[in-house]
Amino acid sequence: MQKATSPKVLGQILKSARSQKGLTQDDAGNLVGITQAMVSRIERGESNARIDTLFRLMSALELEVTIKPKEKETGQSEGDNW
């Protein structure tokens, strides 16, 4: 299981899943109704994509989200780490 700890890491996970399925960015975009450019921005972690867009893309790539309490590392401060 991979942890998406930032938009950039989520983008890398999505890119890897897309590549494993043999899909181009254009193919993936067509599956969920977004442009190839938007897929590219999401994969680079540079998009302000709506949550429903991310869920549609994850669904098309046969991925799911699991929510659980964050494991704190020693010395880690409160808040997000992006």
HTML snippet that shows the backbone in 3Dmol.js (N, CA, C, O; Angstrom):
<script src="https://3Dmol.org/build/3Dmol-min.js"></script>
<div id="view" style="width:600px;height:400px;position:relative"></div>
<script>
const pdb = `
ATOM      1  N   MET A   1       0.847  -1.172   0.000  1.00  0.00           N
ATOM      2  CA  MET A   1       0.000   0.000   0.000  1.00  0.00           C
ATOM      3  C   MET A   1       0.894   1.238   0.000  1.00  0.00           C
ATOM      4  O   MET A   1       1.884   1.305   0.729  1.00  0.00           O
ATOM      5  N   GLN A   2       0.531   2.206  -0.823  1.00  0.00           N
ATOM      6  CA  GLN A   2       1.287   3.440  -0.909  1.00  0.00           C
ATOM      7  C   GLN A   2       0.583   4.535  -0.124  1.00  0.00           C
ATOM      8  O   GLN A   2      -0.646   4.560  -0.044  1.00  0.00           O
ATOM      9  N   LYS A   3       1.365   5.441   0.454  1.00  0.00           N
ATOM     10  CA  LYS A   3       0.816   6.559   1.208  1.00  0.00           C
ATOM     11  C   LYS A   3       0.941   7.827   0.365  1.00  0.00           C
ATOM     12  O   LYS A   3       2.032   8.179  -0.082  1.00  0.00           O
ATOM     13  N   ALA A   4      -0.175   8.501   0.157  1.00  0.00           N
ATOM     14  CA  ALA A   4      -0.169   9.782  -0.545  1.00  0.00           C
ATOM     15  C   ALA A   4      -0.056  10.882   0.498  1.00  0.00           C
ATOM     16  O   ALA A   4      -1.059  11.294   1.082  1.00  0.00           O
ATOM     17  N   THR A   5       1.149  11.354   0.730  1.00  0.00           N
ATOM     18  CA  THR A   5       1.398  12.338   1.777  1.00  0.00           C
ATOM     19  C   THR A   5       1.434  13.770   1.260  1.00  0.00           C
ATOM     20  O   THR A   5       1.602  14.711   2.036  1.00  0.00           O
ATOM     21  N   SER A   6       1.276  13.934  -0.046  1.00  0.00           N
ATOM     22  CA  SER A   6       1.273  15.262  -0.653  1.00  0.00           C
ATOM     23  C   SER A   6       0.653  15.147  -2.047  1.00  0.00           C
ATOM     24  O   SER A   6       0.522  14.043  -2.576  1.00  0.00           O
ATOM     25  N   PRO A   7       0.272  16.274  -2.642  1.00  0.00           N
ATOM     26  CA  PRO A   7      -0.252  16.218  -4.017  1.00  0.00           C
ATOM     27  C   PRO A   7       0.752  15.613  -4.997  1.00  0.00           C
ATOM     28  O   PRO A   7       0.371  14.900  -5.925  1.00  0.00           O
ATOM     29  N   LYS A   8       2.027  15.900  -4.787  1.00  0.00           N
ATOM     30  CA  LYS A   8       3.063  15.362  -5.687  1.00  0.00           C
ATOM     31  C   LYS A   8       3.137  13.838  -5.580  1.00  0.00           C
ATOM     32  O   LYS A   8       3.225  13.147  -6.595  1.00  0.00           O
ATOM     33  N   VAL A   9       3.101  13.315  -4.356  1.00  0.00           N
ATOM     34  CA  VAL A   9       3.152  11.859  -4.168  1.00  0.00           C
ATOM     35  C   VAL A   9       1.893  11.210  -4.737  1.00  0.00           C
ATOM     36  O   VAL A   9       1.975  10.158  -5.371  1.00  0.00           O
ATOM     37  N   LEU A  10       0.722  11.828  -4.517  1.00  0.00           N
ATOM     38  CA  LEU A  10      -0.509  11.301  -5.103  1.00  0.00           C
ATOM     39  C   LEU A  10      -0.386  11.261  -6.618  1.00  0.00           C
ATOM     40  O   LEU A  10      -0.788  10.283  -7.248  1.00  0.00           O
ATOM     41  N   GLY A  11       0.160  12.304  -7.199  1.00  0.00           N
ATOM     42  CA  GLY A  11       0.358  12.335  -8.643  1.00  0.00           C
ATOM     43  C   GLY A  11       1.253  11.211  -9.128  1.00  0.00           C
ATOM     44  O   GLY A  11       0.980  10.602 -10.163  1.00  0.00           O
ATOM     45  N   GLN A  12       2.315  10.929  -8.395  1.00  0.00           N
ATOM     46  CA  GLN A  12       3.221   9.840  -8.767  1.00  0.00           C
ATOM     47  C   GLN A  12       2.508   8.493  -8.693  1.00  0.00           C
ATOM     48  O   GLN A  12       2.713   7.629  -9.545  1.00  0.00           O
ATOM     49  N   ILE A  13       1.676   8.318  -7.678  1.00  0.00           N
ATOM     50  CA  ILE A  13       0.910   7.076  -7.525  1.00  0.00           C
ATOM     51  C   ILE A  13      -0.052   6.917  -8.705  1.00  0.00           C
ATOM     52  O   ILE A  13      -0.151   5.838  -9.289  1.00  0.00           O
ATOM     53  N   LEU A  14      -0.755   7.988  -9.049  1.00  0.00           N
ATOM     54  CA  LEU A  14      -1.693   7.932 -10.174  1.00  0.00           C
ATOM     55  C   LEU A  14      -0.969   7.666 -11.490  1.00  0.00           C
ATOM     56  O   LEU A  14      -1.441   6.881 -12.313  1.00  0.00           O
ATOM     57  N   LYS A  15       0.165   8.311 -11.688  1.00  0.00           N
ATOM     58  CA  LYS A  15       0.945   8.102 -12.914  1.00  0.00           C
ATOM     59  C   LYS A  15       1.403   6.655 -13.028  1.00  0.00           C
ATOM     60  O   LYS A  15       1.325   6.057 -14.101  1.00  0.00           O
ATOM     61  N   SER A  16       1.878   6.094 -11.927  1.00  0.00           N
ATOM     62  CA  SER A  16       2.326   4.706 -11.923  1.00  0.00           C
ATOM     63  C   SER A  16       1.179   3.756 -12.258  1.00  0.00           C
ATOM     64  O   SER A  16       1.343   2.830 -13.053  1.00  0.00           O
ATOM     65  N   ALA A  17       0.025   3.989 -11.650  1.00  0.00           N
ATOM     66  CA  ALA A  17      -1.146   3.139 -11.908  1.00  0.00           C
ATOM     67  C   ALA A  17      -1.581   3.253 -13.369  1.00  0.00           C
ATOM     68  O   ALA A  17      -1.921   2.251 -13.999  1.00  0.00           O
ATOM     69  N   ARG A  18      -1.570   4.471 -13.903  1.00  0.00           N
ATOM     70  CA  ARG A  18      -1.956   4.680 -15.301  1.00  0.00           C
ATOM     71  C   ARG A  18      -1.002   3.953 -16.233  1.00  0.00           C
ATOM     72  O   ARG A  18      -1.430   3.282 -17.172  1.00  0.00           O
ATOM     73  N   SER A  19       0.290   4.089 -15.971  1.00  0.00           N
ATOM     74  CA  SER A  19       1.303   3.428 -16.806  1.00  0.00           C
ATOM     75  C   SER A  19       1.173   1.912 -16.751  1.00  0.00           C
ATOM     76  O   SER A  19       1.296   1.242 -17.776  1.00  0.00           O
ATOM     77  N   GLN A  20       0.922   1.362 -15.554  1.00  0.00           N
ATOM     78  CA  GLN A  20       0.763  -0.085 -15.407  1.00  0.00           C
ATOM     79  C   GLN A  20      -0.420  -0.605 -16.204  1.00  0.00           C
ATOM     80  O   GLN A  20      -0.415  -1.755 -16.644  1.00  0.00           O
ATOM     81  N   LYS A  21      -1.439   0.232 -16.396  1.00  0.00           N
ATOM     82  CA  LYS A  21      -2.607  -0.167 -17.173  1.00  0.00           C
ATOM     83  C   LYS A  21      -2.394   0.063 -18.668  1.00  0.00           C
ATOM     84  O   LYS A  21      -3.260  -0.269 -19.478  1.00  0.00           O
ATOM     85  N   GLY A  22      -1.251   0.626 -19.034  1.00  0.00           N
ATOM     86  CA  GLY A  22      -0.951   0.873 -20.439  1.00  0.00           C
ATOM     87  C   GLY A  22      -1.752   2.027 -21.034  1.00  0.00           C
ATOM     88  O   GLY A  22      -1.985   2.073 -22.242  1.00  0.00           O
ATOM     89  N   LEU A  23      -2.166   2.947 -20.189  1.00  0.00           N
ATOM     90  CA  LEU A  23      -2.959   4.087 -20.658  1.00  0.00           C
ATOM     91  C   LEU A  23      -2.079   5.321 -20.831  1.00  0.00           C
ATOM     92  O   LEU A  23      -1.154   5.555 -20.053  1.00  0.00           O
ATOM     93  N   THR A  24      -2.379   6.096 -21.854  1.00  0.00           N
ATOM     94  CA  THR A  24      -1.741   7.398 -21.992  1.00  0.00           C
ATOM     95  C   THR A  24      -2.503   8.393 -21.121  1.00  0.00           C
ATOM     96  O   THR A  24      -3.589   8.095 -20.625  1.00  0.00           O
ATOM     97  N   GLN A  25      -1.927   9.564 -20.944  1.00  0.00           N
ATOM     98  CA  GLN A  25      -2.641  10.609 -20.210  1.00  0.00           C
ATOM     99  C   GLN A  25      -3.940  10.961 -20.930  1.00  0.00           C
ATOM    100  O   GLN A  25      -4.957  11.218 -20.286  1.00  0.00           O
ATOM    101  N   ASP A  26      -3.908  10.974 -22.245  1.00  0.00           N
ATOM    102  CA  ASP A  26      -5.103  11.261 -23.030  1.00  0.00           C
ATOM    103  C   ASP A  26      -6.171  10.192 -22.802  1.00  0.00           C
ATOM    104  O   ASP A  26      -7.349  10.510 -22.641  1.00  0.00           O
ATOM    105  N   ASP A  27      -5.753   8.915 -22.787  1.00  0.00           N
ATOM    106  CA  ASP A  27      -6.702   7.819 -22.522  1.00  0.00           C
ATOM    107  C   ASP A  27      -7.369   8.000 -21.161  1.00  0.00           C
ATOM    108  O   ASP A  27      -8.591   7.911 -21.039  1.00  0.00           O
ATOM    109  N   ALA A  28      -6.553   8.254 -20.147  1.00  0.00           N
ATOM    110  CA  ALA A  28      -7.075   8.405 -18.785  1.00  0.00           C
ATOM    111  C   ALA A  28      -8.021   9.595 -18.704  1.00  0.00           C
ATOM    112  O   ALA A  28      -9.079   9.512 -18.079  1.00  0.00           O
ATOM    113  N   GLY A  29      -7.646  10.686 -19.328  1.00  0.00           N
ATOM    114  CA  GLY A  29      -8.501  11.868 -19.333  1.00  0.00           C
ATOM    115  C   GLY A  29      -9.837  11.596 -20.002  1.00  0.00           C
ATOM    116  O   GLY A  29     -10.881  12.027 -19.512  1.00  0.00           O
ATOM    117  N   ASN A  30      -9.807  10.886 -21.111  1.00  0.00           N
ATOM    118  CA  ASN A  30     -11.041  10.558 -21.831  1.00  0.00           C
ATOM    119  C   ASN A  30     -11.964   9.681 -20.985  1.00  0.00           C
ATOM    120  O   ASN A  30     -13.185   9.797 -21.081  1.00  0.00           O
ATOM    121  N   LEU A  31     -11.395   8.813 -20.167  1.00  0.00           N
ATOM    122  CA  LEU A  31     -12.211   7.940 -19.315  1.00  0.00           C
ATOM    123  C   LEU A  31     -13.022   8.725 -18.288  1.00  0.00           C
ATOM    124  O   LEU A  31     -14.114   8.310 -17.900  1.00  0.00           O
ATOM    125  N   VAL A  32     -12.482   9.859 -17.854  1.00  0.00           N
ATOM    126  CA  VAL A  32     -13.141  10.613 -16.774  1.00  0.00           C
ATOM    127  C   VAL A  32     -13.608  12.006 -17.192  1.00  0.00           C
ATOM    128  O   VAL A  32     -14.126  12.756 -16.365  1.00  0.00           O
ATOM    129  N   GLY A  33     -13.432  12.355 -18.455  1.00  0.00           N
ATOM    130  CA  GLY A  33     -13.934  13.628 -18.945  1.00  0.00           C
ATOM    131  C   GLY A  33     -13.082  14.836 -18.619  1.00  0.00           C
ATOM    132  O   GLY A  33     -13.602  15.934 -18.421  1.00  0.00           O
ATOM    133  N   ILE A  34     -11.755  14.635 -18.562  1.00  0.00           N
ATOM    134  CA  ILE A  34     -10.845  15.762 -18.362  1.00  0.00           C
ATOM    135  C   ILE A  34      -9.807  15.739 -19.475  1.00  0.00           C
ATOM    136  O   ILE A  34      -9.666  14.742 -20.183  1.00  0.00           O
ATOM    137  N   THR A  35      -9.092  16.829 -19.624  1.00  0.00           N
ATOM    138  CA  THR A  35      -8.103  16.924 -20.688  1.00  0.00           C
ATOM    139  C   THR A  35      -6.804  16.219 -20.320  1.00  0.00           C
ATOM    140  O   THR A  35      -6.537  15.943 -19.151  1.00  0.00           O
ATOM    141  N   GLN A  36      -6.006  15.935 -21.341  1.00  0.00           N
ATOM    142  CA  GLN A  36      -4.681  15.362 -21.118  1.00  0.00           C
ATOM    143  C   GLN A  36      -3.849  16.325 -20.279  1.00  0.00           C
ATOM    144  O   GLN A  36      -3.078  15.897 -19.420  1.00  0.00           O
ATOM    145  N   ALA A  37      -4.004  17.627 -20.527  1.00  0.00           N
ATOM    146  CA  ALA A  37      -3.242  18.628 -19.766  1.00  0.00           C
ATOM    147  C   ALA A  37      -3.590  18.578 -18.277  1.00  0.00           C
ATOM    148  O   ALA A  37      -2.711  18.735 -17.430  1.00  0.00           O
ATOM    149  N   MET A  38      -4.861  18.363 -17.957  1.00  0.00           N
ATOM    150  CA  MET A  38      -5.270  18.261 -16.548  1.00  0.00           C
ATOM    151  C   MET A  38      -4.673  17.006 -15.914  1.00  0.00           C
ATOM    152  O   MET A  38      -4.208  17.053 -14.776  1.00  0.00           O
ATOM    153  N   VAL A  39      -4.682  15.892 -16.633  1.00  0.00           N
ATOM    154  CA  VAL A  39      -4.065  14.659 -16.115  1.00  0.00           C
ATOM    155  C   VAL A  39      -2.586  14.928 -15.834  1.00  0.00           C
ATOM    156  O   VAL A  39      -2.068  14.530 -14.791  1.00  0.00           O
ATOM    157  N   SER A  40      -1.921  15.592 -16.747  1.00  0.00           N
ATOM    158  CA  SER A  40      -0.508  15.915 -16.567  1.00  0.00           C
ATOM    159  C   SER A  40      -0.286  16.762 -15.321  1.00  0.00           C
ATOM    160  O   SER A  40       0.636  16.491 -14.551  1.00  0.00           O
ATOM    161  N   ARG A  41      -1.119  17.789 -15.109  1.00  0.00           N
ATOM    162  CA  ARG A  41      -0.974  18.641 -13.918  1.00  0.00           C
ATOM    163  C   ARG A  41      -1.224  17.843 -12.640  1.00  0.00           C
ATOM    164  O   ARG A  41      -0.510  18.016 -11.652  1.00  0.00           O
ATOM    165  N   ILE A  42      -2.233  16.971 -12.655  1.00  0.00           N
ATOM    166  CA  ILE A  42      -2.517  16.135 -11.479  1.00  0.00           C
ATOM    167  C   ILE A  42      -1.317  15.244 -11.178  1.00  0.00           C
ATOM    168  O   ILE A  42      -0.909  15.118 -10.024  1.00  0.00           O
ATOM    169  N   GLU A  43      -0.754  14.630 -12.208  1.00  0.00           N
ATOM    170  CA  GLU A  43       0.380  13.723 -12.011  1.00  0.00           C
ATOM    171  C   GLU A  43       1.622  14.450 -11.514  1.00  0.00           C
ATOM    172  O   GLU A  43       2.459  13.847 -10.841  1.00  0.00           O
ATOM    173  N   ARG A  44       1.754  15.721 -11.829  1.00  0.00           N
ATOM    174  CA  ARG A  44       2.891  16.515 -11.339  1.00  0.00           C
ATOM    175  C   ARG A  44       2.610  17.131  -9.971  1.00  0.00           C
ATOM    176  O   ARG A  44       3.492  17.754  -9.380  1.00  0.00           O
ATOM    177  N   GLY A  45       1.380  16.960  -9.462  1.00  0.00           N
ATOM    178  CA  GLY A  45       1.012  17.531  -8.175  1.00  0.00           C
ATOM    179  C   GLY A  45       0.794  19.020  -8.252  1.00  0.00           C
ATOM    180  O   GLY A  45       0.892  19.714  -7.240  1.00  0.00           O
ATOM    181  N   GLU A  46       0.496  19.529  -9.444  1.00  0.00           N
ATOM    182  CA  GLU A  46       0.359  20.967  -9.657  1.00  0.00           C
ATOM    183  C   GLU A  46      -1.080  21.393  -9.902  1.00  0.00           C
ATOM    184  O   GLU A  46      -1.319  22.532 -10.302  1.00  0.00           O
ATOM    185  N   SER A  47      -2.030  20.523  -9.677  1.00  0.00           N
ATOM    186  CA  SER A  47      -3.413  20.817  -9.994  1.00  0.00           C
ATOM    187  C   SER A  47      -4.224  21.114  -8.746  1.00  0.00           C
ATOM    188  O   SER A  47      -3.963  20.571  -7.672  1.00  0.00           O
ATOM    189  N   ASN A  48      -5.190  21.968  -8.900  1.00  0.00           N
ATOM    190  CA  ASN A  48      -6.189  22.189  -7.865  1.00  0.00           C
ATOM    191  C   ASN A  48      -7.456  21.439  -8.268  1.00  0.00           C
ATOM    192  O   ASN A  48      -8.558  21.983  -8.205  1.00  0.00           O
ATOM    193  N   ALA A  49      -7.288  20.201  -8.677  1.00  0.00           N
ATOM    194  CA  ALA A  49      -8.412  19.394  -9.156  1.00  0.00           C
ATOM    195  C   ALA A  49      -9.444  19.216  -8.052  1.00  0.00           C
ATOM    196  O   ALA A  49      -9.110  19.074  -6.876  1.00  0.00           O
ATOM    197  N   ARG A  50     -10.698  19.228  -8.460  1.00  0.00           N
ATOM    198  CA  ARG A  50     -11.778  18.979  -7.515  1.00  0.00           C
ATOM    199  C   ARG A  50     -11.696  17.541  -7.022  1.00  0.00           C
ATOM    200  O   ARG A  50     -11.223  16.651  -7.728  1.00  0.00           O
ATOM    201  N   ILE A  51     -12.162  17.333  -5.803  1.00  0.00           N
ATOM    202  CA  ILE A  51     -12.089  16.002  -5.195  1.00  0.00           C
ATOM    203  C   ILE A  51     -12.856  14.973  -6.019  1.00  0.00           C
ATOM    204  O   ILE A  51     -12.427  13.823  -6.114  1.00  0.00           O
ATOM    205  N   ASP A  52     -13.986  15.366  -6.618  1.00  0.00           N
ATOM    206  CA  ASP A  52     -14.743  14.409  -7.425  1.00  0.00           C
ATOM    207  C   ASP A  52     -13.961  14.019  -8.673  1.00  0.00           C
ATOM    208  O   ASP A  52     -14.084  12.888  -9.143  1.00  0.00           O
ATOM    209  N   THR A  53     -13.162  14.930  -9.219  1.00  0.00           N
ATOM    210  CA  THR A  53     -12.320  14.600 -10.375  1.00  0.00           C
ATOM    211  C   THR A  53     -11.264  13.580  -9.970  1.00  0.00           C
ATOM    212  O   THR A  53     -11.015  12.618 -10.696  1.00  0.00           O
ATOM    213  N   LEU A  54     -10.647  13.788  -8.816  1.00  0.00           N
ATOM    214  CA  LEU A  54      -9.644  12.830  -8.344  1.00  0.00           C
ATOM    215  C   LEU A  54     -10.265  11.461  -8.096  1.00  0.00           C
ATOM    216  O   LEU A  54      -9.663  10.440  -8.425  1.00  0.00           O
ATOM    217  N   PHE A  55     -11.467  11.431  -7.519  1.00  0.00           N
ATOM    218  CA  PHE A  55     -12.128  10.151  -7.273  1.00  0.00           C
ATOM    219  C   PHE A  55     -12.484   9.450  -8.586  1.00  0.00           C
ATOM    220  O   PHE A  55     -12.351   8.231  -8.690  1.00  0.00           O
ATOM    221  N   ARG A  56     -12.940  10.214  -9.595  1.00  0.00           N
ATOM    222  CA  ARG A  56     -13.242   9.591 -10.891  1.00  0.00           C
ATOM    223  C   ARG A  56     -11.979   9.015 -11.521  1.00  0.00           C
ATOM    224  O   ARG A  56     -12.005   7.922 -12.087  1.00  0.00           O
ATOM    225  N   LEU A  57     -10.875   9.752 -11.421  1.00  0.00           N
ATOM    226  CA  LEU A  57      -9.614   9.275 -11.982  1.00  0.00           C
ATOM    227  C   LEU A  57      -9.134   8.034 -11.233  1.00  0.00           C
ATOM    228  O   LEU A  57      -8.699   7.066 -11.856  1.00  0.00           O
ATOM    229  N   MET A  58      -9.207   8.055  -9.917  1.00  0.00           N
ATOM    230  CA  MET A  58      -8.804   6.881  -9.134  1.00  0.00           C
ATOM    231  C   MET A  58      -9.671   5.678  -9.471  1.00  0.00           C
ATOM    232  O   MET A  58      -9.165   4.562  -9.586  1.00  0.00           O
ATOM    233  N   SER A  59     -10.952   5.891  -9.627  1.00  0.00           N
ATOM    234  CA  SER A  59     -11.863   4.804  -9.981  1.00  0.00           C
ATOM    235  C   SER A  59     -11.500   4.216 -11.344  1.00  0.00           C
ATOM    236  O   SER A  59     -11.485   2.997 -11.519  1.00  0.00           O
ATOM    237  N   ALA A  60     -11.210   5.086 -12.298  1.00  0.00           N
ATOM    238  CA  ALA A  60     -10.834   4.614 -13.637  1.00  0.00           C
ATOM    239  C   ALA A  60      -9.544   3.803 -13.596  1.00  0.00           C
ATOM    240  O   ALA A  60      -9.341   2.906 -14.414  1.00  0.00           O
ATOM    241  N   LEU A  61      -8.679   4.121 -12.646  1.00  0.00           N
ATOM    242  CA  LEU A  61      -7.405   3.403 -12.502  1.00  0.00           C
ATOM    243  C   LEU A  61      -7.499   2.256 -11.497  1.00  0.00           C
ATOM    244  O   LEU A  61      -6.496   1.637 -11.143  1.00  0.00           O
ATOM    245  N   GLU A  62      -8.729   1.985 -11.045  1.00  0.00           N
ATOM    246  CA  GLU A  62      -9.008   0.908 -10.091  1.00  0.00           C
ATOM    247  C   GLU A  62      -8.226   1.069  -8.793  1.00  0.00           C
ATOM    248  O   GLU A  62      -7.637   0.117  -8.281  1.00  0.00           O
ATOM    249  N   LEU A  63      -8.233   2.296  -8.270  1.00  0.00           N
ATOM    250  CA  LEU A  63      -7.604   2.621  -6.994  1.00  0.00           C
ATOM    251  C   LEU A  63      -8.690   3.023  -6.012  1.00  0.00           C
ATOM    252  O   LEU A  63      -9.785   3.417  -6.414  1.00  0.00           O
ATOM    253  N   GLU A  64      -8.390   2.925  -4.732  1.00  0.00           N
ATOM    254  CA  GLU A  64      -9.323   3.357  -3.708  1.00  0.00           C
ATOM    255  C   GLU A  64      -8.582   4.143  -2.642  1.00  0.00           C
ATOM    256  O   GLU A  64      -7.361   4.060  -2.515  1.00  0.00           O
ATOM    257  N   VAL A  65      -9.343   4.899  -1.889  1.00  0.00           N
ATOM    258  CA  VAL A  65      -8.787   5.705  -0.807  1.00  0.00           C
ATOM    259  C   VAL A  65      -9.143   5.055   0.516  1.00  0.00           C
ATOM    260  O   VAL A  65     -10.281   4.634   0.724  1.00  0.00           O
ATOM    261  N   THR A  66      -8.180   4.974   1.400  1.00  0.00           N
ATOM    262  CA  THR A  66      -8.409   4.501   2.756  1.00  0.00           C
ATOM    263  C   THR A  66      -8.019   5.630   3.700  1.00  0.00           C
ATOM    264  O   THR A  66      -6.923   6.182   3.604  1.00  0.00           O
ATOM    265  N   ILE A  67      -8.918   5.965   4.603  1.00  0.00           N
ATOM    266  CA  ILE A  67      -8.644   7.024   5.574  1.00  0.00           C
ATOM    267  C   ILE A  67      -8.349   6.373   6.918  1.00  0.00           C
ATOM    268  O   ILE A  67      -9.118   5.541   7.400  1.00  0.00           O
ATOM    269  N   LYS A  68      -7.236   6.756   7.512  1.00  0.00           N
ATOM    270  CA  LYS A  68      -6.866   6.238   8.820  1.00  0.00           C
ATOM    271  C   LYS A  68      -6.055   7.290   9.549  1.00  0.00           C
ATOM    272  O   LYS A  68      -5.520   8.202   8.917  1.00  0.00           O
ATOM    273  N   PRO A  69      -5.952   7.186  10.851  1.00  0.00           N
ATOM    274  CA  PRO A  69      -5.144   8.151  11.602  1.00  0.00           C
ATOM    275  C   PRO A  69      -3.694   8.123  11.120  1.00  0.00           C
ATOM    276  O   PRO A  69      -3.141   7.067  10.813  1.00  0.00           O
ATOM    277  N   LYS A  70      -3.110   9.286  11.064  1.00  0.00           N
ATOM    278  CA  LYS A  70      -1.730   9.423  10.617  1.00  0.00           C
ATOM    279  C   LYS A  70      -0.785   8.913  11.700  1.00  0.00           C
ATOM    280  O   LYS A  70      -0.970   9.189  12.885  1.00  0.00           O
ATOM    281  N   GLU A  71       0.221   8.171  11.276  1.00  0.00           N
ATOM    282  CA  GLU A  71       1.245   7.706  12.196  1.00  0.00           C
ATOM    283  C   GLU A  71       2.286   8.806  12.335  1.00  0.00           C
ATOM    284  O   GLU A  71       2.882   9.233  11.346  1.00  0.00           O
ATOM    285  N   LYS A  72       2.501   9.260  13.556  1.00  0.00           N
ATOM    286  CA  LYS A  72       3.479  10.310  13.799  1.00  0.00           C
ATOM    287  C   LYS A  72       4.880   9.737  13.865  1.00  0.00           C
ATOM    288  O   LYS A  72       5.130   8.710  14.496  1.00  0.00           O
ATOM    289  N   GLU A  73       5.784  10.430  13.197  1.00  0.00           N
ATOM    290  CA  GLU A  73       7.193  10.068  13.292  1.00  0.00           C
ATOM    291  C   GLU A  73       7.789  10.827  14.470  1.00  0.00           C
ATOM    292  O   GLU A  73       7.260  11.866  14.865  1.00  0.00           O
ATOM    293  N   THR A  74       8.842  10.341  15.015  1.00  0.00           N
ATOM    294  CA  THR A  74       9.496  10.998  16.134  1.00  0.00           C
ATOM    295  C   THR A  74       9.912  12.412  15.735  1.00  0.00           C
ATOM    296  O   THR A  74      10.578  12.610  14.719  1.00  0.00           O
ATOM    297  N   GLY A  75       9.517  13.378  16.536  1.00  0.00           N
ATOM    298  CA  GLY A  75       9.892  14.757  16.282  1.00  0.00           C
ATOM    299  C   GLY A  75       9.021  15.481  15.278  1.00  0.00           C
ATOM    300  O   GLY A  75       9.274  16.648  14.982  1.00  0.00           O
ATOM    301  N   GLN A  76       8.007  14.828  14.747  1.00  0.00           N
ATOM    302  CA  GLN A  76       7.137  15.450  13.746  1.00  0.00           C
ATOM    303  C   GLN A  76       6.161  16.394  14.432  1.00  0.00           C
ATOM    304  O   GLN A  76       5.572  16.046  15.455  1.00  0.00           O
ATOM    305  N   SER A  77       5.989  17.574  13.879  1.00  0.00           N
ATOM    306  CA  SER A  77       5.068  18.542  14.463  1.00  0.00           C
ATOM    307  C   SER A  77       3.646  18.297  13.961  1.00  0.00           C
ATOM    308  O   SER A  77       3.420  17.529  13.026  1.00  0.00           O
ATOM    309  N   GLU A  78       2.691  18.971  14.610  1.00  0.00           N
ATOM    310  CA  GLU A  78       1.299  18.857  14.214  1.00  0.00           C
ATOM    311  C   GLU A  78       1.092  19.471  12.839  1.00  0.00           C
ATOM    312  O   GLU A  78       1.904  20.281  12.391  1.00  0.00           O
ATOM    313  N   GLY A  79       0.013  19.092  12.167  1.00  0.00           N
ATOM    314  CA  GLY A  79      -0.340  19.674  10.875  1.00  0.00           C
ATOM    315  C   GLY A  79       0.102  18.781   9.728  1.00  0.00           C
ATOM    316  O   GLY A  79       0.679  17.712   9.930  1.00  0.00           O
ATOM    317  N   ASP A  80      -0.183  19.249   8.515  1.00  0.00           N
ATOM    318  CA  ASP A  80       0.182  18.433   7.359  1.00  0.00           C
ATOM    319  C   ASP A  80       1.653  18.615   7.040  1.00  0.00           C
ATOM    320  O   ASP A  80       2.310  19.520   7.554  1.00  0.00           O
ATOM    321  N   ASN A  81       2.159  17.740   6.183  1.00  0.00           N
ATOM    322  CA  ASN A  81       3.589  17.811   5.846  1.00  0.00           C
ATOM    323  C   ASN A  81       3.796  18.064   4.357  1.00  0.00           C
ATOM    324  O   ASN A  81       4.787  17.610   3.786  1.00  0.00           O
ATOM    325  N   TRP A  82       2.886  18.773   3.732  1.00  0.00           N
ATOM    326  CA  TRP A  82       3.076  19.096   2.326  1.00  0.00           C
ATOM    327  C   TRP A  82       3.629  20.449   2.235  1.00  0.00           C
ATOM    328  O   TRP A  82       3.876  20.943   1.135  1.00  0.00           O
TER     329      TRP A  82
END
`;
const viewer = $3Dmol.createViewer("view");
viewer.addModel(pdb, "pdb");
viewer.setStyle({}, {cartoon: {color: "spectrum"}});
viewer.zoomTo();
viewer.render();
</script>
